[in-house]
């Protein structure tokens, strides 16, 4: 027999809000594991001792965590969801007949607290991860990712126009009348494809943008960036971070313009580590002499492929690796056995210059393969800290270093995928470098909290809702290596759930 549901609102209910929240719901685990009472201490200096009582700061942080856990990128939508979701209301401590905070309360609190409060919040969560034994410092991976800014390319204007009006008031009015013709003028208008002389119009050239000449009026701190098909032209920021290999806890983050090179941020990230580390793994962008020098001097293994640089046009000549360096005589020897000596003590681009004799290069039978016709002799550039790079290359030939380099893709890149697909970091929620940093800090905090929940509860059902793919879940359950696809490559992933 087919049933028909009818609804009639009651005047009185025998109702318990806690009873409507499932025992295995995420908010129950958060309430049991995560202690946020320290939040009031962090923001105490941001409030006056007089006036009307504000919303509890702990409630505000819980609201923001809910948004980042479930990838809700709109504060307005977050406030609406909280007002109708009984599980969220229970976690915040609001009953069904209480008015939950408005979205504007979150926005005002974020602006009042500022970047420093959220940095300290991230550090406090990281401290809990360290105390739980989830950070060991045996191996740390560094990486970066672009984050699309909340601004369109249409907002780009010339930097001079951003400071001064492009047109005066009279010029603007004249332009309006010129662009908005009368009906009579429109009827006699020439065809769009021809000019007054009935000649075809030349094809329009694609407009190009440069950070030196253009700036966004919507988000001036965002930078124009493009890497071909891999990354189309867009306004973006860049997140730099490190992740510990033991439980994939994010140990440091930094947000910069999209133009800042990865290699320039490695030392800053290492100095932010909560404990001493023994090894760093990263891609080729970080393999500079200065980074090798810092890591070796601090007894940190540099599992980073070296960045050779150089211009593609020089590939036709003998590469520098075919020239042998003698540390005793401080000279290079070319493939024909001739010496290149250091010219002067002047340093150019952090490098010394070694050059051969003009006579040796002019008489050399391999001159065409070695020296450009525009110069008289061959030059070699050796960086000031090249000795540290040479020491790093010796270590990079070991199997341990090669294994760490392979593991980087299984740790750092997965963190990027998790933050963008699960926690809304694919696009900026706010504008400005400080606001972008706040978003990254809260995203990283949520990712670390997920590791805390999995560690303390050991609940597979809780962790299953938070993993990025099925391989995460299998790794958590069985602590076994798993084969997973990254692009078109099959790699082996490891997870230590202890």
Protein Blocks (a to p, Z undefined) as FASTA:
>chain_A
ZZdddddddfbdcddfklmpcfkbmklmmmmmmccklmmmmmmmmpcfedjddddfklmm
mmmmmmmmnopabfklmmmmmmmmmklmmmnopafkbccddfklmmmmmmmnommlmmmm
mmmmmmmmmmnopagolaccdddddddddbdfklpccfklmmpcfbdfklmmmmmmmmmc
cfklmmmpccfkbcfkopacdddddddddfklgccfklmmbccddehjllccdddddddd
dddfklopafbdcdddfkbcfklmmmmmmmmpfbdcfbdcddfklmcfklmmmmmmnopa
cdbdcdeejafklmmpccfklpccdfklopacdfkopacddfblcdeehiacddddfklm
mmpmklmmmbcfkbmbdcddddfklmmmmmmmmmmmpmklmmmmmmmmmmmmmmmmmmmm
mnopmbcfbgcjklmmmmmmmmmmmmmmmmmmmmmnopaklmmmmmmbfklmmmmmnopa
cdddehjaccdddddfZZ
